[in-house]
Amino acid sequence: MGEALLSRLIDQKTYLSSEILVSDPQAQRRDFLSSQYGIETTFDNQAALSAETLLLAIKPQAFDAVTATLQITKTEQIVLSILAGTPLSRLESVFSGQPVVRAMPNTPVTVGAGMTAIAPGKHAQASHLQVARQVFASVGEVVEVPEALIDAVTGLSGSGPGYVAVMIEGLIDGGVAAGLPRAIATQLALQTVRGTAELLQTSGMHPAELKDRVTSPGGTTIAGIAHLESVGFRSALIEAVKAAYRRSQELGSP
């Protein structure tokens, strides 16, 4: 996730390579990032505190170990965190008095088609949110929500790529079961999902309207939808989001 952000920020010239410093404990990783992106790297996390904006892209379980040795003196530095299950209260207890923005991106950020929700901390002002939006807009779309909704975001867009992948796999297998070669079934399924999402997004059409447009009386689509309804497809998706939402709450609890 961190490298995805790094590559897009440079590709879109949001930041110059010369403006970026990455801290990583692995020498091999530092060498790769430096060679690949022309950035400066360091093994000293303290050095990163001199930047105007600090992006925390570490494993949540490493948060205490990473921050324990930091000596924080620059309270105007903006802190952006993509640590799952790490609430603003915990972040602000370490980065006391600093503007902190918590973000929940999803995996499509790696191809610049992600969805990121940002939640401002108590010291974050409009200018700080603008920086956060600029960073995460480099890898997709951005929406601002109160932190109380971050777990719901996790259940929908954070975990959503997994649900969509399962749906696509089912479409492909259905095509194979109907006699299609798997390669063709895969192409058909992927482009159908991509095209439908793009049509809904660009047209602003409600999903129900599109569904109505493609379901002719006594036709094939309504037969398929009727079967989906009979096996609880819609309810299963709703319950999947709710289950992931509850699990996110559990993981974020002390």
Backbone as CSV, one residue per row, in Angstrom:
resi,resn,N_x,N_y,N_z,CA_x,CA_y,CA_z,C_x,C_y,C_z
1,MET,0.835,-1.196,0.000,0.000,0.000,0.000,0.877,1.256,0.000
2,GLY,1.924,1.233,0.810,2.824,2.381,0.871,3.513,2.628,-0.450
3,GLU,3.968,1.554,-1.108,4.648,1.715,-2.390,3.673,2.162,-3.471
4,ALA,2.439,1.683,-3.392,1.433,2.112,-4.364,1.237,3.621,-4.290
5,LEU,1.136,4.134,-3.079,1.016,5.579,-2.893,2.258,6.293,-3.400
6,LEU,3.406,5.766,-3.058,4.673,6.372,-3.469,4.759,6.487,-4.988
7,SER,4.483,5.396,-5.689,4.628,5.402,-7.146,3.648,6.360,-7.811
8,ARG,2.419,6.402,-7.323,1.410,7.275,-7.926,1.687,8.754,-7.622
9,LEU,2.147,9.038,-6.413,2.468,10.419,-6.062,3.560,10.975,-6.961
10,ILE,4.519,10.123,-7.305,5.613,10.546,-8.177,5.139,10.615,-9.626
11,ASP,4.398,9.585,-10.075,3.919,9.554,-11.462,3.047,10.762,-11.781
12,GLN,2.201,11.155,-10.832,1.307,12.274,-11.063,1.918,13.623,-10.668
13,LYS,3.186,13.571,-10.272,3.928,14.787,-9.913,3.277,15.566,-8.761
14,THR,2.570,14.815,-7.896,2.051,15.425,-6.675,3.223,15.846,-5.804
15,TYR,4.245,14.988,-5.782,5.513,15.295,-5.123,6.642,14.898,-6.064
16,LEU,7.732,15.636,-5.998,8.932,15.253,-6.733,9.667,14.176,-5.949
17,SER,10.433,13.372,-6.641,11.220,12.332,-5.964,12.140,12.943,-4.911
18,SER,12.641,14.123,-5.210,13.572,14.798,-4.297,12.895,15.286,-3.026
19,GLU,11.558,15.297,-3.021,10.813,15.775,-1.857,10.384,14.638,-0.921
20,ILE,10.732,13.415,-1.275,10.240,12.253,-0.531,11.387,11.538,0.183
21,LEU,11.139,11.205,1.437,12.070,10.404,2.239,11.305,9.210,2.787
22,VAL,11.829,8.001,2.562,11.194,6.783,3.057,12.106,6.119,4.080
23,SER,11.522,5.801,5.222,12.270,5.087,6.255,11.842,3.622,6.255
24,ASP,12.815,2.722,6.166,12.535,1.284,6.159,13.700,0.557,6.824
25,PRO,13.420,-0.431,7.677,14.503,-1.108,8.392,15.321,-2.062,7.525
26,GLN,14.808,-2.457,6.355,15.488,-3.437,5.514,16.332,-2.752,4.443
27,ALA,17.626,-3.030,4.476,18.543,-2.406,3.523,18.191,-2.752,2.081
28,GLN,17.806,-3.999,1.838,17.459,-4.420,0.482,16.251,-3.644,-0.043
29,ARG,15.308,-3.436,0.847,14.105,-2.693,0.464,14.446,-1.227,0.192
30,ARG,15.292,-0.650,1.021,15.700,0.739,0.818,16.411,0.901,-0.518
31,ASP,17.292,-0.035,-0.835,18.028,0.033,-2.096,17.082,-0.046,-3.285
32,PHE,16.095,-0.929,-3.180,15.133,-1.083,-4.275,14.331,0.201,-4.478
33,LEU,13.792,0.755,-3.407,12.968,1.958,-3.505,13.763,3.143,-4.034
34,SER,14.998,3.252,-3.569,15.863,4.336,-4.029,16.160,4.216,-5.515
35,SER,16.450,2.989,-5.957,16.756,2.749,-7.364,15.533,2.911,-8.254
36,GLN,14.395,2.409,-7.774,13.175,2.403,-8.579,12.559,3.784,-8.718
37,TYR,12.605,4.583,-7.648,11.861,5.846,-7.643,12.738,7.086,-7.490
38,GLY,14.033,6.897,-7.307,14.935,8.034,-7.202,14.733,8.857,-5.948
39,ILE,14.276,8.210,-4.878,14.002,8.907,-3.624,15.140,8.687,-2.632
40,GLU,15.118,9.492,-1.592,16.062,9.306,-0.496,15.457,8.328,0.501
41,THR,16.283,7.452,1.059,15.807,6.490,2.049,16.686,6.546,3.295
42,THR,16.145,6.020,4.379,16.876,5.984,5.639,16.390,4.816,6.480
43,PHE,17.205,4.396,7.443,16.771,3.378,8.405,16.352,4.042,9.711
44,ASP,16.511,5.359,9.782,16.249,6.111,11.008,14.878,6.773,10.946
45,ASN,13.916,6.221,11.673,12.566,6.788,11.659,12.536,8.236,12.138
46,GLN,13.459,8.585,13.016,13.505,9.938,13.552,13.689,10.960,12.432
47,ALA,14.434,10.571,11.398,14.701,11.485,10.285,13.415,11.874,9.566
48,ALA,12.424,10.973,9.571,11.172,11.247,8.880,10.349,12.332,9.571
49,LEU,10.658,12.611,10.815,9.896,13.608,11.559,10.223,15.041,11.140
50,SER,11.198,15.183,10.270,11.535,16.522,9.785,10.667,16.941,8.600
51,ALA,9.904,15.996,8.063,9.069,16.284,6.884,7.822,17.066,7.265
52,GLU,7.235,17.751,6.280,5.992,18.474,6.517,4.823,17.514,6.718
53,THR,4.874,16.387,6.019,3.810,15.388,6.098,4.427,14.027,6.369
54,LEU,3.875,13.324,7.343,4.348,11.986,7.695,3.260,10.982,7.365
55,LEU,3.573,10.023,6.506,2.632,8.960,6.180,3.049,7.695,6.921
56,LEU,2.172,7.225,7.799,2.418,5.982,8.533,1.843,4.833,7.722
57,ALA,2.725,4.017,7.144,2.299,2.871,6.340,3.016,1.627,6.863
58,ILE,2.759,1.317,8.131,3.391,0.181,8.787,2.317,-0.792,9.252
59,LYS,2.739,-1.977,9.691,1.796,-2.936,10.252,1.257,-2.374,11.574
60,PRO,-0.055,-2.469,11.796,-0.626,-1.923,13.038,0.041,-2.476,14.299
61,GLN,0.413,-3.756,14.248,1.030,-4.365,15.432,2.440,-3.850,15.696
62,ALA,3.020,-3.138,14.733,4.360,-2.581,14.912,4.317,-1.141,15.402
63,PHE,3.117,-0.593,15.564,2.972,0.823,15.899,3.715,1.191,17.184
64,ASP,3.515,0.440,18.236,4.149,0.763,19.518,5.669,0.709,19.426
65,ALA,6.172,-0.330,18.768,7.624,-0.495,18.658,8.242,0.618,17.815
66,VAL,7.572,0.995,16.741,8.103,2.023,15.840,8.097,3.397,16.501
67,THR,7.030,3.707,17.216,6.889,5.055,17.789,7.545,5.210,19.156
68,ALA,7.908,4.098,19.784,8.464,4.170,21.142,9.760,4.962,21.214
69,THR,10.547,4.916,20.147,11.860,5.574,20.160,11.845,6.971,19.550
70,LEU,10.683,7.400,19.064,10.616,8.710,18.414,10.634,9.837,19.435
71,GLN,11.339,10.885,19.108,11.358,12.101,19.915,10.676,13.202,19.104
72,ILE,9.412,13.421,19.404,8.585,14.302,18.588,8.652,15.734,19.105
73,THR,9.084,16.614,18.239,9.205,18.036,18.610,8.488,18.955,17.633
74,LYS,8.132,18.439,16.450,7.543,19.267,15.394,6.030,19.068,15.382
75,THR,5.309,19.843,16.172,3.876,19.624,16.343,3.035,20.065,15.148
76,GLU,3.633,20.810,14.205,2.855,21.244,13.043,2.891,20.214,11.915
77,GLN,3.656,19.145,12.057,3.726,18.113,11.031,2.375,17.395,10.898
78,ILE,1.916,17.192,9.659,0.673,16.471,9.410,0.959,14.971,9.423
79,VAL,0.173,14.225,10.161,0.344,12.770,10.246,-0.827,12.099,9.541
80,LEU,-0.521,11.326,8.512,-1.529,10.543,7.795,-1.303,9.071,8.139
81,SER,-2.334,8.409,8.614,-2.195,7.014,9.025,-3.112,6.113,8.216
82,ILE,-2.551,5.020,7.673,-3.366,4.001,7.005,-3.354,2.709,7.820
83,LEU,-3.101,2.828,9.112,-3.047,1.659,9.988,-4.460,1.181,10.321
84,ALA,-4.798,-0.004,9.882,-6.125,-0.565,10.147,-6.300,-0.801,11.647
85,GLY,-7.497,-0.474,12.145,-7.821,-0.754,13.533,-7.095,0.105,14.551
86,THR,-6.438,1.159,14.102,-5.708,2.048,15.007,-6.437,3.381,15.084
87,PRO,-7.169,3.622,16.176,-8.030,4.809,16.259,-7.240,6.102,16.398
88,LEU,-7.911,7.194,16.118,-7.299,8.515,16.236,-6.806,8.773,17.654
89,SER,-7.547,8.304,18.658,-7.135,8.540,20.047,-5.765,7.950,20.327
90,ARG,-5.503,6.789,19.772,-4.197,6.148,19.984,-3.109,6.884,19.211
91,LEU,-3.416,7.287,18.002,-2.449,8.032,17.195,-2.118,9.372,17.846
92,GLU,-3.155,10.046,18.343,-2.967,11.365,18.936,-2.307,11.292,20.305
93,SER,-2.343,10.141,20.939,-1.635,10.000,22.212,-0.123,9.995,22.000
94,VAL,0.298,9.578,20.813,1.731,9.584,20.468,2.120,10.900,19.811
95,PHE,1.323,11.320,18.830,1.604,12.563,18.105,0.762,13.680,18.732
96,SER,1.070,13.971,19.962,0.278,14.905,20.761,0.295,16.313,20.172
97,GLY,-0.893,16.889,20.010,-1.006,18.244,19.509,-0.861,18.384,18.014
98,GLN,-0.578,17.288,17.306,-0.371,17.361,15.860,-1.668,17.089,15.106
99,PRO,-1.776,17.652,13.902,-2.931,17.322,13.060,-2.784,15.903,12.523
100,VAL,-3.730,15.050,12.876,-3.694,13.647,12.461,-4.930,13.349,11.618
101,VAL,-4.730,12.633,10.522,-5.833,12.198,9.673,-5.725,10.695,9.497
102,ARG,-6.782,10.002,9.862,-6.818,8.555,9.700,-7.450,8.220,8.351
103,ALA,-6.852,7.278,7.623,-7.344,6.932,6.291,-7.568,5.429,6.171
104,MET,-8.582,5.064,5.420,-8.865,3.668,5.120,-8.930,3.492,3.599
105,PRO,-7.782,3.174,2.967,-7.780,2.899,1.525,-8.085,1.422,1.276
106,ASN,-8.388,1.070,0.026,-8.556,-0.346,-0.294,-7.546,-0.782,-1.348
107,THR,-7.491,-2.062,-1.631,-6.419,-2.608,-2.466,-6.372,-2.082,-3.901
108,PRO,-7.484,-1.666,-4.535,-7.349,-1.122,-5.888,-6.507,0.151,-5.984
109,VAL,-6.040,0.694,-4.850,-5.124,1.836,-4.937,-3.868,1.454,-5.707
110,THR,-3.540,0.152,-5.729,-2.323,-0.282,-6.415,-2.384,-0.059,-7.921
111,VAL,-3.596,0.128,-8.467,-3.732,0.425,-9.895,-4.367,1.801,-10.102
112,GLY,-4.344,2.619,-9.054,-4.867,3.973,-9.166,-6.374,4.060,-9.216
113,ALA,-7.064,2.998,-8.790,-8.531,2.975,-8.834,-9.112,2.695,-7.458
114,GLY,-8.429,3.179,-6.426,-8.850,2.890,-5.067,-9.953,3.794,-4.560
115,MET,-10.422,3.452,-3.379,-11.395,4.265,-2.651,-10.844,4.445,-1.249
116,THR,-10.664,5.702,-0.846,-10.105,6.001,0.466,-11.057,6.886,1.243
117,ALA,-11.326,6.503,2.474,-12.094,7.351,3.384,-11.122,7.967,4.374
118,ILE,-11.263,9.263,4.621,-10.394,9.945,5.581,-11.229,10.494,6.728
119,ALA,-10.663,10.416,7.925,-11.335,10.919,9.127,-10.374,11.843,9.857
120,PRO,-10.757,13.092,10.073,-9.848,14.053,10.706,-9.801,13.906,12.218
121,GLY,-8.615,14.125,12.784,-8.457,14.176,14.228,-8.843,15.548,14.754
122,LYS,-8.746,15.703,16.063,-9.238,16.941,16.678,-8.398,18.167,16.344
123,HIS,-7.158,17.992,15.902,-6.314,19.135,15.556,-6.224,19.361,14.045
124,ALA,-6.903,18.528,13.275,-6.831,18.648,11.812,-7.759,19.748,11.311
125,GLN,-7.196,20.666,10.557,-7.947,21.766,9.980,-8.198,21.508,8.492
126,ALA,-8.918,22.412,7.867,-9.254,22.254,6.454,-8.001,22.107,5.584
127,SER,-6.957,22.855,5.904,-5.725,22.783,5.110,-5.063,21.409,5.228
128,HIS,-5.172,20.800,6.410,-4.593,19.478,6.605,-5.389,18.414,5.841
129,LEU,-6.706,18.563,5.832,-7.545,17.638,5.080,-7.291,17.763,3.587
130,GLN,-6.962,18.981,3.144,-6.653,19.192,1.735,-5.395,18.418,1.346
131,VAL,-4.415,18.415,2.228,-3.192,17.635,1.974,-3.527,16.146,1.896
132,ALA,-4.346,15.674,2.836,-4.739,14.264,2.846,-5.475,13.901,1.558
133,ARG,-6.384,14.776,1.142,-7.118,14.520,-0.093,-6.176,14.469,-1.295
134,GLN,-5.212,15.357,-1.310,-4.268,15.396,-2.423,-3.453,14.104,-2.496
135,VAL,-3.020,13.619,-1.344,-2.218,12.387,-1.308,-3.036,11.203,-1.784
136,PHE,-4.224,11.021,-1.219,-4.995,9.823,-1.528,-5.749,9.922,-2.852
137,ALA,-5.960,11.130,-3.350,-6.557,11.287,-4.680,-5.614,10.791,-5.764
138,SER,-4.347,10.663,-5.433,-3.383,10.161,-6.413,-3.607,8.687,-6.721
139,VAL,-4.355,7.991,-5.859,-4.581,6.556,-6.066,-6.069,6.220,-6.188
140,GLY,-6.911,7.233,-6.444,-8.333,6.959,-6.608,-9.198,8.064,-6.046
141,GLU,-10.370,7.699,-5.581,-11.314,8.668,-5.051,-11.204,8.763,-3.530
142,VAL,-11.644,9.910,-3.002,-11.526,10.179,-1.566,-12.855,10.703,-1.051
143,VAL,-13.244,10.225,0.135,-14.441,10.732,0.796,-14.092,10.980,2.260
144,GLU,-14.648,12.039,2.828,-14.415,12.336,4.236,-15.576,11.828,5.077
145,VAL,-15.258,11.139,6.172,-16.283,10.627,7.092,-15.823,10.870,8.520
146,PRO,-16.743,10.935,9.486,-16.324,10.957,10.889,-15.732,9.601,11.258
147,GLU,-14.838,9.585,12.226,-14.166,8.325,12.574,-15.152,7.240,12.982
148,ALA,-16.290,7.618,13.515,-17.287,6.637,13.930,-17.760,5.765,12.767
149,LEU,-17.550,6.232,11.531,-17.993,5.475,10.364,-16.865,4.698,9.683
150,ILE,-15.661,4.775,10.216,-14.534,4.091,9.589,-14.744,2.574,9.559
151,ASP,-15.316,2.005,10.618,-15.561,0.560,10.620,-16.576,0.177,9.546
152,ALA,-17.568,1.025,9.314,-18.530,0.767,8.248,-17.856,0.863,6.884
153,VAL,-16.950,1.831,6.737,-16.167,1.951,5.504,-15.348,0.684,5.283
154,THR,-14.742,0.184,6.348,-13.948,-1.046,6.255,-14.804,-2.209,5.774
155,GLY,-16.023,-2.303,6.317,-16.910,-3.386,5.932,-17.355,-3.315,4.487
156,LEU,-17.451,-2.098,3.938,-17.911,-1.931,2.558,-16.750,-1.849,1.564
157,SER,-16.052,-0.719,1.539,-15.009,-0.557,0.517,-13.690,-1.220,0.890
158,GLY,-13.395,-1.286,2.204,-12.139,-1.925,2.612,-12.134,-3.408,2.306
159,SER,-13.225,-4.086,2.666,-13.339,-5.526,2.419,-14.022,-5.832,1.096
160,GLY,-14.676,-4.838,0.514,-15.458,-5.028,-0.698,-14.745,-5.695,-1.862
161,PRO,-13.455,-5.372,-2.127,-12.786,-6.051,-3.233,-12.800,-7.577,-3.102
162,GLY,-12.802,-8.056,-1.867,-12.896,-9.504,-1.657,-14.243,-10.046,-2.088
163,TYR,-15.317,-9.323,-1.746,-16.653,-9.767,-2.148,-16.781,-9.759,-3.673
164,VAL,-16.285,-8.687,-4.287,-16.388,-8.561,-5.738,-15.579,-9.658,-6.426
165,ALA,-14.418,-9.986,-5.865,-13.595,-11.048,-6.444,-14.322,-12.390,-6.405
166,VAL,-15.008,-12.651,-5.286,-15.780,-13.897,-5.176,-16.916,-13.908,-6.196
167,MET,-17.589,-12.757,-6.363,-18.673,-12.659,-7.342,-18.154,-12.906,-8.753
168,ILE,-17.021,-12.293,-9.078,-16.439,-12.470,-10.412,-16.045,-13.929,-10.637
169,GLU,-15.475,-14.549,-9.615,-15.102,-15.960,-9.733,-16.345,-16.813,-9.998
170,GLY,-17.455,-16.468,-9.314,-18.698,-17.196,-9.543,-19.224,-17.002,-10.960
171,LEU,-19.144,-15.773,-11.482,-19.566,-15.513,-12.853,-18.732,-16.323,-13.846
172,ILE,-17.441,-16.370,-13.608,-16.554,-17.125,-14.496,-16.909,-18.609,-14.469
173,ASP,-17.059,-19.157,-13.263,-17.403,-20.577,-13.151,-18.763,-20.868,-13.778
174,GLY,-19.701,-19.903,-13.637,-21.000,-20.072,-14.277,-20.876,-20.124,-15.785
175,GLY,-20.016,-19.263,-16.330,-19.784,-19.284,-17.771,-19.182,-20.593,-18.233
176,VAL,-18.235,-21.108,-17.457,-17.621,-22.401,-17.787,-18.664,-23.508,-17.723
177,ALA,-19.519,-23.454,-16.698,-20.574,-24.463,-16.559,-21.545,-24.426,-17.738
178,ALA,-21.697,-23.226,-18.333,-22.593,-23.083,-19.477,-21.904,-23.418,-20.799
179,GLY,-20.600,-23.761,-20.738,-19.898,-24.213,-21.928,-18.823,-23.294,-22.471
180,LEU,-18.584,-22.165,-21.825,-17.566,-21.233,-22.319,-16.162,-21.679,-21.928
181,PRO,-15.172,-21.450,-22.777,-13.780,-21.649,-22.352,-13.464,-20.687,-21.205
182,ARG,-12.646,-21.135,-20.266,-12.408,-20.318,-19.073,-11.797,-18.954,-19.406
183,ALA,-10.901,-18.888,-20.360,-10.277,-17.610,-20.709,-11.319,-16.616,-21.215
184,ILE,-12.237,-17.094,-22.031,-13.281,-16.208,-22.557,-14.260,-15.831,-21.453
185,ALA,-14.602,-16.801,-20.594,-15.501,-16.506,-19.471,-14.886,-15.452,-18.554
186,THR,-13.583,-15.535,-18.346,-12.888,-14.567,-17.499,-12.938,-13.176,-18.111
187,GLN,-12.655,-13.097,-19.413,-12.700,-11.799,-20.098,-14.101,-11.201,-20.044
188,LEU,-15.105,-12.026,-20.290,-16.484,-11.558,-20.262,-16.880,-11.058,-18.879
189,ALA,-16.523,-11.804,-17.853,-16.907,-11.438,-16.482,-16.221,-10.146,-16.048
190,LEU,-14.915,-10.051,-16.281,-14.168,-8.869,-15.844,-14.669,-7.606,-16.521
191,GLN,-14.857,-7.673,-17.837,-15.291,-6.479,-18.560,-16.737,-6.119,-18.234
192,THR,-17.558,-7.119,-17.953,-18.945,-6.848,-17.577,-19.013,-6.091,-16.256
193,VAL,-18.236,-6.537,-15.281,-18.222,-5.862,-13.982,-17.619,-4.467,-14.105
194,ARG,-16.514,-4.381,-14.816,-15.867,-3.077,-15.000,-16.787,-2.103,-15.735
195,GLY,-17.387,-2.571,-16.833,-18.242,-1.700,-17.623,-19.486,-1.257,-16.877
196,THR,-20.071,-2.164,-16.102,-21.261,-1.820,-15.334,-20.943,-0.756,-14.291
197,ALA,-19.819,-0.933,-13.584,-19.418,0.046,-12.573,-19.151,1.403,-13.215
198,GLU,-18.491,1.397,-14.375,-18.179,2.659,-15.051,-19.448,3.340,-15.553
199,LEU,-20.396,2.548,-16.053,-21.658,3.109,-16.528,-22.429,3.766,-15.390
200,LEU,-22.509,3.081,-14.251,-23.217,3.638,-13.105,-22.545,4.903,-12.591
201,GLN,-21.217,4.884,-12.581,-20.479,6.025,-12.054,-20.581,7.242,-12.960
202,THR,-20.433,7.047,-14.240,-20.426,8.189,-15.161,-21.829,8.736,-15.408
203,SER,-22.829,7.876,-15.361,-24.202,8.311,-15.652,-24.926,8.819,-14.415
204,GLY,-24.475,8.412,-13.224,-25.183,8.764,-12.008,-26.484,7.997,-11.839
205,MET,-26.671,6.978,-12.657,-27.888,6.175,-12.622,-27.936,5.322,-11.354
206,HIS,-29.116,5.190,-10.765,-29.269,4.304,-9.613,-29.152,2.862,-10.096
207,PRO,-28.489,1.984,-9.337,-28.359,0.578,-9.759,-29.698,-0.077,-10.088
208,ALA,-30.745,0.283,-9.346,-32.058,-0.314,-9.614,-32.577,0.092,-10.992
209,GLU,-32.260,1.316,-11.413,-32.699,1.772,-12.735,-32.023,0.980,-13.836
210,LEU,-30.722,0.759,-13.686,-29.998,-0.028,-14.680,-30.544,-1.450,-14.718
211,LYS,-30.795,-2.006,-13.547,-31.356,-3.360,-13.477,-32.687,-3.425,-14.219
212,ASP,-33.527,-2.410,-14.006,-34.825,-2.390,-14.683,-34.669,-2.278,-16.196
213,ARG,-33.672,-1.533,-16.640,-33.475,-1.325,-18.076,-33.068,-2.606,-18.805
214,VAL,-32.360,-3.487,-18.102,-31.857,-4.690,-18.773,-32.705,-5.928,-18.499
215,THR,-33.807,-5.774,-17.775,-34.676,-6.921,-17.489,-35.959,-6.800,-18.301
216,SER,-35.947,-7.386,-19.488,-37.139,-7.368,-20.331,-38.122,-8.440,-19.858
217,PRO,-39.408,-8.234,-20.107,-40.421,-9.180,-19.635,-40.163,-10.607,-20.132
218,GLY,-40.124,-11.522,-19.184,-39.919,-12.927,-19.533,-38.561,-13.245,-20.111
219,GLY,-37.592,-12.326,-19.938,-36.284,-12.492,-20.553,-35.281,-13.252,-19.698
220,THR,-34.060,-13.265,-20.190,-33.001,-14.029,-19.520,-32.539,-13.363,-18.228
221,THR,-32.429,-12.025,-18.239,-31.897,-11.326,-17.069,-32.815,-11.461,-15.867
222,ILE,-34.124,-11.317,-16.082,-35.039,-11.428,-14.953,-35.059,-12.847,-14.410
223,ALA,-34.817,-13.818,-15.272,-34.747,-15.201,-14.811,-33.535,-15.383,-13.897
224,GLY,-32.422,-14.779,-14.295,-31.220,-14.872,-13.462,-31.377,-14.123,-12.157
225,ILE,-31.960,-12.922,-12.211,-32.154,-12.127,-10.997,-33.115,-12.825,-10.041
226,ALA,-34.168,-13.427,-10.602,-35.119,-14.151,-9.755,-34.411,-15.267,-8.999
227,HIS,-33.470,-15.926,-9.651,-32.724,-16.979,-8.952,-31.823,-16.388,-7.877
228,LEU,-31.157,-15.265,-8.186,-30.316,-14.616,-7.177,-31.137,-14.250,-5.944
229,GLU,-32.333,-13.736,-6.164,-33.197,-13.378,-5.041,-33.623,-14.610,-4.253
230,SER,-33.851,-15.711,-4.951,-34.322,-16.924,-4.269,-33.260,-17.521,-3.353
231,VAL,-31.983,-17.275,-3.666,-30.905,-17.815,-2.822,-30.328,-16.752,-1.883
232,GLY,-30.961,-15.568,-1.844,-30.550,-14.546,-0.884,-29.267,-13.827,-1.223
233,PHE,-29.008,-13.619,-2.511,-27.763,-12.974,-2.933,-27.628,-11.566,-2.360
234,ARG,-28.669,-10.775,-2.481,-28.645,-9.403,-1.985,-28.457,-9.388,-0.462
235,SER,-29.198,-10.231,0.234,-29.095,-10.307,1.694,-27.707,-10.770,2.121
236,ALA,-27.130,-11.687,1.346,-25.795,-12.188,1.677,-24.766,-11.067,1.623
237,LEU,-24.878,-10.181,0.622,-23.957,-9.058,0.522,-24.141,-8.085,1.691
238,ILE,-25.403,-7.827,2.027,-25.682,-6.938,3.160,-25.078,-7.505,4.438
239,GLU,-25.281,-8.799,4.660,-24.765,-9.427,5.871,-23.242,-9.516,5.866
240,ALA,-22.640,-9.633,4.674,-21.175,-9.647,4.578,-20.593,-8.315,5.030
241,VAL,-21.188,-7.221,4.568,-20.733,-5.886,4.976,-20.890,-5.714,6.482
242,LYS,-22.029,-6.150,7.019,-22.279,-6.019,8.454,-21.315,-6.877,9.266
243,ALA,-21.005,-8.084,8.774,-20.075,-8.963,9.486,-18.673,-8.367,9.513
244,ALA,-18.238,-7.817,8.376,-16.918,-7.190,8.316,-16.879,-5.940,9.186
245,TYR,-17.971,-5.200,9.209,-18.088,-4.016,10.059,-17.919,-4.387,11.530
246,ARG,-18.611,-5.439,11.955,-18.503,-5.871,13.356,-17.099,-6.354,13.677
247,ARG,-16.485,-7.066,12.742,-15.123,-7.560,12.964,-14.140,-6.411,13.044
248,SER,-14.336,-5.385,12.241,-13.482,-4.200,12.303,-13.589,-3.528,13.657
249,GLN,-14.805,-3.464,14.196,-14.998,-2.897,15.531,-14.235,-3.692,16.588
250,GLU,-14.295,-5.031,16.455,-13.608,-5.898,17.407,-12.092,-5.697,17.357
251,LEU,-11.571,-5.592,16.135,-10.121,-5.426,15.979,-9.648,-4.080,16.498
252,GLY,-10.520,-3.074,16.453,-10.151,-1.741,16.916,-10.350,-1.537,18.405
253,SER,-10.964,-2.530,19.076,-11.194,-2.397,20.518,-9.923,-2.701,21.281
254,PRO,-9.701,-2.010,22.412,-8.480,-2.245,23.192,-8.514,-3.614,23.846
